[in-house]
């Protein structure tokens, strides 16, 4: 199975997808006037200005649901893997895809809001909805919905649970089967409560987990303050092949930086629009800006924290594509979470392994929780917005099974399957938002015009000539 998964990955994650992700980010950054820089204050302001309603969650809850999906094993294990496979330069390319991806995240989240619907008394939306309503291509929408259910309910949960099971085994010698079963039980309790319970859990857990992890990173950075210029120089020189030790992995640095960057921040992948559509806001662009900010939090804060923890302490090896290692600072160190645990252990030997294991537990749990919400939304779409309780319970059983099974299978297979899920969704969604850029840009221009008049933007699709946005009429 691993051989098949690797073959599929080679096709899906070809240079074509790398070019598509980077190209989309550059294009959307230019046509929006680099909103990720110019409207940064608005991103922060809208986090707390809109409240929830009976139909939708608040902007902050939608932000935390999306962030819970973005912040996961990719922020700890993924960053460590990118450094191992592409060298320190991979960190720079993660930053670049996050900066550019913020514009892609804005477009997809704004579209999610424009074309959202109301089902069962609550807002739902996402790529399947805006593909059908905006492009009029139901077959394409059905394809995306099917791929997304398969990816978020089967391919992706295993990556998350596998990482936490390995870290718990390393830190506390807890059998992987026990960890997998425990996560599955806790997950079952949350997802049975639906989107409102998911929103409430995310609202409290996400800020706590992200804040605690960043605080640990800040402490390590302060302890190594004198090395900041050296580490930044290493990252930038390695990113462009100027660091002699890593010149041979320049292509790998770009590839792994983009690959793990997209996996972590999910910009353009099509996951965040589901949470964005659930928000109660007066204008789609507001939630678009909030979701653009979540990309910054994921990559520029949390992924960077992991990278600095590893690079400051030197607890990493870099693989030579021709065999062996280009750099082997820690002989015998396993690729992935072990690198981050070893880095924290360097300064805090008694708590390092345990701290990373617990941080990863929170990251993983909230991510799988978000995966379930996305899978349920797309299942609802496939059922033509009708409730089918047997299929809903089957979906819940599938994600709980894949969570448990992922904990006990090999890490290599778990990541291979996860990359397939991410890659398929990214291909389908980025192509869709490119063809739907017109309504997104009409909404963006309308938002800017109203802001210039110093009024709180309110969306009126009829006035703007945007069709099939019935929920706003």
MARLO-222355 format. One record per residue (C-alpha): residue number from 1; residue in one letter; x, y, z. Coordinates in steps of 0.02 Angstrom, whole numbers, plus 32768, in hexadecimal, padded with zeros to 4 digits. Each point is the difference from the previous one (the first is absolute). Last residue first. Layout:
[r NUM,'A',[X,Y,Z]]
...
END
This chain:
[r 473,'X',[79EB,8791,7FFD]]
[r 472,'X',[809F,7FC3,8055]]
[r 471,'X',[7FCE,7F48,8007]]
[r 470,'X',[7FD3,8006,7F48]]
[r 469,'X',[80B1,8017,7FBE]]
[r 468,'X',[7FD6,7FAC,7F5B]]
[r 467,'X',[802B,8099,7F97]]
[r 466,'X',[807B,808D,8020]]
[r 465,'X',[7FC8,809F,7FA8]]
[r 464,'X',[8048,8076,8084]]
[r 463,'X',[7F57,8049,8032]]
[r 462,'X',[7FB6,7F52,8004]]
[r 461,'X',[8091,7FBF,806B]]
[r 460,'X',[7FE5,8080,808D]]
[r 459,'X',[8089,7FF0,8084]]
[r 458,'X',[800E,807A,8090]]
[r 457,'X',[80A4,805B,8025]]
[r 456,'X',[8003,8068,80A2]]
[r 455,'X',[800D,80B1,7FC2]]
[r 454,'X',[8098,8072,7FF1]]
[r 453,'X',[7FDF,802B,7F4A]]
[r 452,'X',[80A9,7FB5,7FD5]]
[r 451,'X',[7FC8,7F62,805A]]
[r 450,'X',[7F68,7FF5,7F8E]]
[r 449,'X',[806C,8009,7F64]]
[r 448,'X',[807B,7F80,8043]]
[r 447,'X',[7F75,7F83,8028]]
[r 446,'X',[7FB4,8017,7F54]]
[r 445,'X',[80AA,7FE4,7FB0]]
[r 444,'X',[8015,7F5E,8061]]
[r 443,'X',[7F50,7FC4,7FD4]]
[r 442,'X',[8020,8021,7F47]]
[r 441,'X',[80A9,7FA9,8014]]
[r 440,'X',[7FAF,7F62,8046]]
[r 439,'X',[7F7A,8005,7F78]]
[r 438,'X',[8089,800A,7F79]]
[r 437,'X',[807E,7F85,804C]]
[r 436,'X',[7F8E,7F6C,7FE2]]
[r 435,'X',[806A,7FB3,7F75]]
[r 434,'X',[809B,800C,806F]]
[r 433,'X',[7F9C,7FC3,8095]]
[r 432,'X',[7FD6,7F5E,7FA3]]
[r 431,'X',[80B1,7FDA,7FC5]]
[r 430,'X',[803E,8019,80B2]]
[r 429,'X',[7F79,7F8E,8044]]
[r 428,'X',[8018,7F66,7F94]]
[r 427,'X',[80BD,7FF9,8007]]
[r 426,'X',[8004,802A,80BB]]
[r 425,'X',[7F82,7F79,802B]]
[r 424,'X',[8063,7F7B,7FA5]]
[r 423,'X',[80A4,8037,804E]]
[r 422,'X',[7FC1,8004,80B4]]
[r 421,'X',[7FB4,7F52,7FF5]]
[r 420,'X',[8098,7FB3,7FAA]]
[r 419,'X',[8073,8053,807F]]
[r 418,'X',[7F9F,7FAF,808D]]
[r 417,'X',[800F,7F54,7FB1]]
[r 416,'X',[80BD,8011,7FF3]]
[r 415,'X',[800A,8047,80B0]]
[r 414,'X',[7FA7,7F6A,804B]]
[r 413,'X',[8064,7F85,7F96]]
[r 412,'X',[80A6,8048,803B]]
[r 411,'X',[7FC6,800A,80B5]]
[r 410,'X',[7FDA,7F46,8004]]
[r 409,'X',[7F54,7FC6,803B]]
[r 408,'X',[7FC5,7FFD,80B5]]
[r 407,'X',[7FC4,80B3,8019]]
[r 406,'X',[7FB6,8009,7F52]]
[r 405,'X',[7F8D,7F6E,8029]]
[r 404,'X',[7FB6,805C,8095]]
[r 403,'X',[7FE0,80A2,7FA1]]
[r 402,'X',[7FC7,7F9F,7F65]]
[r 401,'X',[7F81,7FA3,806C]]
[r 400,'X',[7FBE,809F,8051]]
[r 399,'X',[7FF4,8053,7F55]]
[r 398,'X',[7FA3,7F6A,7FB8]]
[r 397,'X',[7F88,7FED,8094]]
[r 396,'X',[7FCF,80B7,7FF4]]
[r 395,'X',[7FE1,7FEE,7F46]]
[r 394,'X',[7F96,7F64,801F]]
[r 393,'X',[7F9F,8061,8083]]
[r 392,'X',[7FDA,8086,7F7F]]
[r 391,'X',[7FD4,7F7A,7F80]]
[r 390,'X',[7F80,7FB3,8078]]
[r 389,'X',[7FBE,80AD,802F]]
[r 388,'X',[7FDB,803C,7F51]]
[r 387,'X',[7FD5,80B8,8008]]
[r 386,'X',[7FDD,804F,7F58]]
[r 385,'X',[806D,808B,7FBA]]
[r 384,'X',[800E,7FAF,7F55]]
[r 383,'X',[804D,7F63,804C]]
[r 382,'X',[80A8,802E,7FB3]]
[r 381,'X',[7FF5,80AB,8053]]
[r 380,'X',[7FDE,7FB4,80AA]]
[r 379,'X',[8095,7F8D,7FE7]]
[r 378,'X',[8067,809B,7FD8]]
[r 377,'X',[7FCF,8056,80A2]]
[r 376,'X',[801C,7F61,8065]]
[r 375,'X',[80B0,7FEB,7FBA]]
[r 374,'X',[802B,80B5,8029]]
[r 373,'X',[7FBE,7FF0,80B2]]
[r 372,'X',[805E,7F5C,8015]]
[r 371,'X',[80A2,804C,7FC4]]
[r 370,'X',[7FEC,808C,8080]]
[r 369,'X',[7FFA,7F82,808D]]
[r 368,'X',[8096,7FA7,7FB4]]
[r 367,'X',[805E,80A6,800D]]
[r 366,'X',[7FC5,8023,80B1]]
[r 365,'X',[8040,7F58,803C]]
[r 364,'X',[80A6,800B,7FA6]]
[r 363,'X',[8032,80AB,8043]]
[r 362,'X',[7FC9,7FD5,80B1]]
[r 361,'X',[8060,7F5A,8000]]
[r 360,'X',[8094,8054,7FAA]]
[r 359,'X',[8010,8078,8091]]
[r 358,'X',[7FF7,7F6C,8079]]
[r 357,'X',[8086,7F9E,7FA3]]
[r 356,'X',[806C,809C,7FEC]]
[r 355,'X',[7FF9,8023,80BB]]
[r 354,'X',[801E,7F4A,8030]]
[r 353,'X',[809D,7FEF,7F98]]
[r 352,'X',[8049,80A3,803F]]
[r 351,'X',[7FCE,7FF5,80B8]]
[r 350,'X',[8098,7FBC,805E]]
[r 349,'X',[8086,8030,7F82]]
[r 348,'X',[7FC7,80B6,7FEF]]
[r 347,'X',[8083,805A,7F97]]
[r 346,'X',[8038,7F75,7F8A]]
[r 345,'X',[7F5F,7FA3,8023]]
[r 344,'X',[7FA4,8084,7F99]]
[r 343,'X',[806E,7FD5,7F6A]]
[r 342,'X',[7FF4,7F44,801C]]
[r 341,'X',[7F41,800C,8000]]
[r 340,'X',[8004,8064,7F5E]]
[r 339,'X',[8072,7F81,7FAC]]
[r 338,'X',[7F9B,7F6D,8043]]
[r 337,'X',[7F63,8049,7FAE]]
[r 336,'X',[8040,7FDE,7F50]]
[r 335,'X',[8098,7F9C,7FC5]]
[r 334,'X',[804F,7F8A,807F]]
[r 333,'X',[80A5,8035,804E]]
[r 332,'X',[8084,7F76,7FEF]]
[r 331,'X',[8092,8078,7FF6]]
[r 330,'X',[7FD2,80B0,803A]]
[r 329,'X',[8059,808B,7FA0]]
[r 328,'X',[8003,7F9E,7F5E]]
[r 327,'X',[8013,8079,7F6E]]
[r 326,'X',[8002,7FCF,7F49]]
[r 325,'X',[7FC0,7F55,8034]]
[r 324,'X',[8004,7F52,7FB5]]
[r 323,'X',[7FCB,7FDC,7F4E]]
[r 322,'X',[7FF8,805F,7F5C]]
[r 321,'X',[7F72,8070,803C]]
[r 320,'X',[806C,802E,8098]]
[r 319,'X',[7F90,800E,8098]]
[r 318,'X',[8014,8091,8079]]
[r 317,'X',[800E,7FDB,80BA]]
[r 316,'X',[7FB4,8063,808F]]
[r 315,'X',[8017,8031,80B5]]
[r 314,'X',[8068,809D,7FE4]]
[r 313,'X',[7FB5,8056,8099]]
[r 312,'X',[7FDA,80A4,7FA9]]
[r 311,'X',[7FCB,7FA4,7F61]]
[r 310,'X',[7F80,7F8E,8054]]
[r 309,'X',[7FAB,8080,8072]]
[r 308,'X',[800B,807F,7F73]]
[r 307,'X',[7FA5,7F8E,7F87]]
[r 306,'X',[7F79,7FD5,807F]]
[r 305,'X',[7FDE,80B8,8026]]
[r 304,'X',[7FFF,8026,7F46]]
[r 303,'X',[7F78,7F7E,7FE8]]
[r 302,'X',[7F9A,8050,808C]]
[r 301,'X',[8014,80B9,7FD7]]
[r 300,'X',[801B,801E,7F46]]
[r 299,'X',[7FAD,7F5C,7FD2]]
[r 298,'X',[7F60,7FEA,8062]]
[r 297,'X',[7FE5,80B1,803F]]
[r 296,'X',[8023,8049,7F55]]
[r 295,'X',[7F87,7F87,7FAC]]
[r 294,'X',[7F7C,8030,8082]]
[r 293,'X',[8012,80B5,7FC9]]
[r 292,'X',[7FC2,7FD5,7F52]]
[r 291,'X',[7F6A,7FAD,8053]]
[r 290,'X',[7FD3,80A2,805A]]
[r 289,'X',[8012,8062,7F5E]]
[r 288,'X',[7F8A,7F8D,7FA3]]
[r 287,'X',[7F88,8007,8094]]
[r 286,'X',[7FF2,80BC,7FE8]]
[r 285,'X',[7FFD,7FEF,7F43]]
[r 284,'X',[7F5B,7FA1,8008]]
[r 283,'X',[7FA2,8096,804B]]
[r 282,'X',[7F89,800E,8094]]
[r 281,'X',[8045,7F6A,805D]]
[r 280,'X',[7FB9,7F63,8052]]
[r 279,'X',[8084,7F7B,7FE2]]
[r 278,'X',[7FDD,7F50,7FBF]]
[r 277,'X',[8042,8028,7F52]]
[r 276,'X',[80AE,8021,8047]]
[r 275,'X',[8004,7F54,8050]]
[r 274,'X',[7FE1,7FAA,7F5A]]
[r 273,'X',[806E,807E,7FA4]]
[r 272,'X',[8094,7FC4,806C]]
[r 271,'X',[800F,7F54,7FAE]]
[r 270,'X',[8013,802F,7F49]]
[r 269,'X',[80BA,7FE1,7FE7]]
[r 268,'X',[8020,80B4,7FCC]]
[r 267,'X',[8057,8029,80A4]]
[r 266,'X',[800B,7F5D,8064]]
[r 265,'X',[8078,8050,807F]]
[r 264,'X',[8058,7F5B,802C]]
[r 263,'X',[7FF2,7F95,7F64]]
[r 262,'X',[801E,8098,7F91]]
[r 261,'X',[809E,802B,8061]]
[r 260,'X',[8035,7F49,8003]]
[r 259,'X',[7FFB,7FF6,7F43]]
[r 258,'X',[8041,80B0,7FE2]]
[r 257,'X',[8096,7FE8,8073]]
[r 256,'X',[8019,7F4D,7FC5]]
[r 255,'X',[8008,8032,7F49]]
[r 254,'X',[8066,809E,8019]]
[r 253,'X',[807E,7FAC,8074]]
[r 252,'X',[8004,7F65,7F92]]
[r 251,'X',[8031,8068,7F6A]]
[r 250,'X',[808B,8053,8064]]
[r 249,'X',[803B,7F57,8044]]
[r 248,'X',[80B1,7FFC,7FB9]]
[r 247,'X',[8028,80AF,803D]]
[r 246,'X',[7FE2,7FC9,80B4]]
[r 245,'X',[80B1,7FF9,8046]]
[r 244,'X',[803A,8090,7F8F]]
[r 243,'X',[7F80,807C,8041]]
[r 242,'X',[7FDA,806E,7F6A]]
[r 241,'X',[7F7E,7F87,7FBA]]
[r 240,'X',[7F75,807F,8002]]
[r 239,'X',[7F9E,7FC4,8098]]
[r 238,'X',[80A0,7FCA,8057]]
[r 237,'X',[803F,80B3,8004]]
[r 236,'X',[7F5B,803F,8045]]
[r 235,'X',[7FEE,7F7C,8087]]
[r 234,'X',[80B7,8004,8037]]
[r 233,'X',[8001,80BE,8007]]
[r 232,'X',[7F63,7FFD,806D]]
[r 231,'X',[8054,7F82,8072]]
[r 230,'X',[80A0,8066,8012]]
[r 229,'X',[7FA4,80A3,801E]]
[r 228,'X',[7F98,7FAC,808B]]
[r 227,'X',[8095,7FAB,8055]]
[r 226,'X',[801A,8081,808B]]
[r 225,'X',[7F4C,7FEA,8038]]
[r 224,'X',[8018,7F47,8027]]
[r 223,'X',[7FAD,8001,80AC]]
[r 222,'X',[7F84,8080,7FBD]]
[r 221,'X',[7FD7,7F8E,7F6D]]
[r 220,'X',[7FE4,7F6C,8076]]
[r 219,'X',[7F8A,8068,806D]]
[r 218,'X',[7FA6,8041,7F66]]
[r 217,'X',[7FE6,7F4E,7FBF]]
[r 216,'X',[7FB3,7FCC,80A7]]
[r 215,'X',[7F8B,8095,7FF8]]
[r 214,'X',[7FD1,7FD3,7F4C]]
[r 213,'X',[7FCA,7F53,8039]]
[r 212,'X',[7F98,8042,8091]]
[r 211,'X',[7FAB,8083,7F95]]
[r 210,'X',[7FD4,7F85,7F75]]
[r 209,'X',[7FB4,7F83,8079]]
[r 208,'X',[7F9D,8080,8064]]
[r 207,'X',[7FC3,8063,7F69]]
[r 206,'X',[7FC5,7F5C,7FAE]]
[r 205,'X',[7FAD,7FB1,8099]]
[r 204,'X',[7F80,8085,802E]]
[r 203,'X',[7FB0,8031,7F5A]]
[r 202,'X',[8023,7F54,7FB6]]
[r 201,'X',[7F94,7FAA,8084]]
[r 200,'X',[7F73,807D,7FE6]]
[r 199,'X',[8006,7FF3,7F43]]
[r 198,'X',[8002,7F42,8003]]
[r 197,'X',[7F6C,8002,8078]]
[r 196,'X',[7FA2,8073,7F89]]
[r 195,'X',[8033,7F9C,7F67]]
[r 194,'X',[7FB6,7F5B,803C]]
[r 193,'X',[7FF4,7FB6,80AF]]
[r 192,'X',[8029,7F50,7FC1]]
[r 191,'X',[80A7,8047,7FC8]]
[r 190,'X',[803A,8026,80B1]]
[r 189,'X',[7FE1,7F5B,805A]]
[r 188,'X',[8040,7F9B,7F6B]]
[r 187,'X',[80A3,8061,8000]]
[r 186,'X',[801F,7FD4,80B6]]
[r 185,'X',[7FE5,7F47,7FDA]]
[r 184,'X',[806C,8001,7F63]]
[r 183,'X',[808D,805A,805B]]
[r 182,'X',[8000,7F7D,8089]]
[r 181,'X',[7FFE,7F6E,7F86]]
[r 180,'X',[8094,8044,7F9F]]
[r 179,'X',[8063,8022,809F]]
[r 178,'X',[7FDE,7F51,8044]]
[r 177,'X',[8030,7FAD,7F5B]]
[r 176,'X',[80A1,8066,7FF7]]
[r 175,'X',[8038,7FB7,80A6]]
[r 174,'X',[802B,8088,8081]]
[r 173,'X',[80BC,8008,8020]]
[r 172,'X',[7FEB,80AF,8049]]
[r 171,'X',[8068,806F,7F8E]]
[r 170,'X',[802D,7F90,7F6D]]
[r 169,'X',[7F5C,7FA0,7FFF]]
[r 168,'X',[7F9F,80A3,8014]]
[r 167,'X',[8064,804A,7F6F]]
[r 166,'X',[7FDE,7F6A,7F8F]]
[r 165,'X',[7F46,7FFF,8028]]
[r 164,'X',[7FF6,80BD,7FE4]]
[r 163,'X',[8050,7FF1,7F55]]
[r 162,'X',[7F96,7F6C,7FC8]]
[r 161,'X',[7F60,8056,803A]]
[r 160,'X',[801E,8097,7F90]]
[r 159,'X',[8038,7FA3,7F64]]
[r 158,'X',[7F70,7F84,8016]]
[r 157,'X',[7F7E,808B,8001]]
[r 156,'X',[8031,8035,7F4E]]
[r 155,'X',[7FDB,7F6F,7F8B]]
[r 154,'X',[7F5C,7FBD,8047]]
[r 153,'X',[7F7C,8080,8035]]
[r 152,'X',[8054,809E,7FC1]]
[r 151,'X',[8040,7FB6,7F5C]]
[r 150,'X',[7F6B,7F92,7FD2]]
[r 149,'X',[7F81,8087,802D]]
[r 148,'X',[8069,807F,7FA1]]
[r 147,'X',[8011,7F94,7F64]]
[r 146,'X',[7F43,7FE5,7FFD]]
[r 145,'X',[7FD9,80B9,8019]]
[r 144,'X',[807E,8033,7F7A]]
[r 143,'X',[7FB8,7F85,7F82]]
[r 142,'X',[7F4E,8036,8029]]
[r 141,'X',[8030,80B6,7FE3]]
[r 140,'X',[8051,7FD3,7F5A]]
[r 139,'X',[7F63,7FA2,7FCA]]
[r 138,'X',[7F96,8092,803B]]
[r 137,'X',[8056,807B,7F8D]]
[r 136,'X',[7F9C,80A2,8008]]
[r 135,'X',[80A0,8062,801F]]
[r 134,'X',[7FC5,806D,8090]]
[r 133,'X',[7F73,7F98,8049]]
[r 132,'X',[804A,7F53,7FE2]]
[r 131,'X',[80B6,802E,8022]]
[r 130,'X',[7FCC,8071,8090]]
[r 129,'X',[7FA4,7F73,8058]]
[r 128,'X',[8083,7F79,7FE4]]
[r 127,'X',[8087,807B,8037]]
[r 126,'X',[7FB3,8026,80A9]]
[r 125,'X',[7F58,8025,804F]]
[r 124,'X',[7F8F,7FE3,8093]]
[r 123,'X',[7F9D,8078,806C]]
[r 122,'X',[7F8D,7FBB,8086]]
[r 121,'X',[7F46,7FDC,8018]]
[r 120,'X',[8005,7F53,7FB5]]
[r 119,'X',[804D,8045,7F63]]
[r 118,'X',[8021,80B5,7FD4]]
[r 117,'X',[806C,8023,7F68]]
[r 116,'X',[80AA,804F,7FDF]]
[r 115,'X',[802A,8048,7F54]]
[r 114,'X',[8049,80A8,8032]]
[r 113,'X',[804D,7FC0,80A2]]
[r 112,'X',[8061,7F70,7FB2]]
[r 111,'X',[8035,8075,7F74]]
[r 110,'X',[804B,8075,8081]]
[r 109,'X',[8059,7F6D,8052]]
[r 108,'X',[8049,7FC7,7F58]]
[r 107,'X',[803D,80AE,7FCF]]
[r 106,'X',[8049,802B,80AB]]
[r 105,'X',[805B,7F5A,800C]]
[r 104,'X',[804F,801F,7F55]]
[r 103,'X',[803D,80A9,803F]]
[r 102,'X',[8046,7FB1,809F]]
[r 101,'X',[8055,7F7F,7F91]]
[r 100,'X',[807E,8080,7FC4]]
[r 99,'X',[8040,8021,80B0]]
[r 98,'X',[7FEC,7F4A,8034]]
[r 97,'X',[8054,7FBE,7F62]]
[r 96,'X',[8092,8076,801F]]
[r 95,'X',[8013,7FD1,80B6]]
[r 94,'X',[8002,7F46,7FD6]]
[r 93,'X',[8080,8028,7F7A]]
[r 92,'X',[806F,8051,8085]]
[r 91,'X',[7FEF,7F68,8072]]
[r 90,'X',[8037,7F8C,7F73]]
[r 89,'X',[80A8,805A,8003]]
[r 88,'X',[802B,7FA8,80A4]]
[r 87,'X',[801A,7F5C,7FA0]]
[r 86,'X',[7F8A,7FB1,7F83]]
[r 85,'X',[7FDE,7F51,8041]]
[r 84,'X',[802C,8014,80B9]]
[r 83,'X',[7FC4,80B5,8006]]
[r 82,'X',[7F5A,7FD1,7FAE]]
[r 81,'X',[7FEC,7F6C,8078]]
[r 80,'X',[8016,8071,8098]]
[r 79,'X',[7F80,8079,7FBA]]
[r 78,'X',[7F84,7F73,7FDF]]
[r 77,'X',[8014,7FB1,80AD]]
[r 76,'X',[7FDC,809F,8061]]
[r 75,'X',[7F92,8074,7F9A]]
[r 74,'X',[7FC9,7F76,7F88]]
[r 73,'X',[7FC0,7F9D,8096]]
[r 72,'X',[7F74,807C,8014]]
[r 71,'X',[7FD6,80B7,7FEE]]
[r 70,'X',[7FA0,8019,7F5D]]
[r 69,'X',[7F64,7FA2,8033]]
[r 68,'X',[7FFB,8050,80AD]]
[r 67,'X',[8020,80A5,7FA7]]
[r 66,'X',[7F62,7FEB,7F99]]
[r 65,'X',[7F99,7FDA,809B]]
[r 64,'X',[805A,808D,805D]]
[r 63,'X',[7FDA,8080,7F77]]
[r 62,'X',[7F4A,7FC6,7FF4]]
[r 61,'X',[7FF4,8016,80BD]]
[r 60,'X',[804F,80AD,7FF3]]
[r 59,'X',[7F8B,8035,7F75]]
[r 58,'X',[7F6C,7FC4,8067]]
[r 57,'X',[7F9F,7F62,7FD8]]
[r 56,'X',[7F67,7FFD,7F91]]
[r 55,'X',[7F47,7FDC,7FFA]]
[r 54,'X',[7FCA,801D,80B4]]
[r 53,'X',[8077,8094,8004]]
[r 52,'X',[80B8,8020,8025]]
[r 51,'X',[804C,80AB,801A]]
[r 50,'X',[8064,806E,7F89]]
[r 49,'X',[8088,8079,803A]]
[r 48,'X',[807D,7F86,804D]]
[r 47,'X',[8071,7FC1,7F76]]
[r 46,'X',[7FC9,808F,7F91]]
[r 45,'X',[807D,8079,804D]]
[r 44,'X',[8098,7F8F,7FE9]]
[r 43,'X',[7FE5,7FE6,7F46]]
[r 42,'X',[7FD1,80B7,7FED]]
[r 41,'X',[80AA,8033,8045]]
[r 40,'X',[8058,7F8F,7F81]]
[r 39,'X',[7FA7,8053,7F6F]]
[r 38,'X',[8096,8041,7F9E]]
[r 37,'X',[8073,7F6B,8020]]
[r 36,'X',[7F94,7F67,7FDA]]
[r 35,'X',[7F9C,8070,7F8C]]
[r 34,'X',[808D,7FF9,7F82]]
[r 33,'X',[7FA1,806A,7F81]]
[r 32,'X',[7F78,7F7E,7FEC]]
[r 31,'X',[8033,7FDE,7F4A]]
[r 30,'X',[80B8,7FEF,802F]]
[r 29,'X',[7FEC,7F8D,8096]]
[r 28,'X',[7F84,7F94,7FA0]]
[r 27,'X',[807E,7FE5,7F74]]
[r 26,'X',[8095,7FDF,8071]]
[r 25,'X',[7F9F,7F84,806B]]
[r 24,'X',[7FB9,7FA8,7F68]]
[r 23,'X',[80AD,7FF1,7FB3]]
[r 22,'X',[804A,7FB6,80A1]]
[r 21,'X',[7F78,7F7C,8010]]
[r 20,'X',[7FF8,7FD9,7F44]]
[r 19,'X',[80BE,7FFA,7FED]]
[r 18,'X',[800D,7F83,808F]]
[r 17,'X',[7F6E,7F9E,7FB7]]
[r 16,'X',[8054,7FF5,7F56]]
[r 15,'X',[80A9,7FD2,804B]]
[r 14,'X',[7FB2,7F58,8028]]
[r 13,'X',[7FA6,7FE4,80A5]]
[r 12,'X',[7F6E,7FA0,7FB2]]
[r 11,'X',[8067,7F8C,7F91]]
[r 10,'X',[808B,7FDA,807D]]
[r 9,'X',[7F7E,7FF1,8089]]
[r 8,'X',[7FA3,7F7C,7F9C]]
[r 7,'X',[80A1,7F9A,7FF1]]
[r 6,'X',[8023,8015,80BA]]
[r 5,'X',[7F51,7FC3,802C]]
[r 4,'X',[8011,7F68,7F8F]]
[r 3,'X',[80A9,7FD2,804D]]
[r 2,'X',[7FB9,8017,80B0]]
[r 1,'X',[7F70,7F8A,7FD8]]
END
